[in-house]
Amino acid sequence: MKRRTQRIERLARSEDGLTATEYAVMLALIIMVCINAVQTLGCTAKMTFINVANSM
């Protein structure tokens, strides 16, 4: 029982889990920004091609 308590205390003091969580949150935010940028650029490119096609 004492070993289990020591493991839990060591895990609570460790900052490795917190660091991994922070990296996961940052990665999720970066992915969301990239998806948004690709969608915006895609819509802009589509409108440009439509305008060029209509003017021909």
Secondary structure by P-SEA (a helix, b strand, c coil): caaaaaaaaaaaacaaaaaaaaaaaaaaaaaaaaaaaaaaaaaaaaaaaaaaaaac
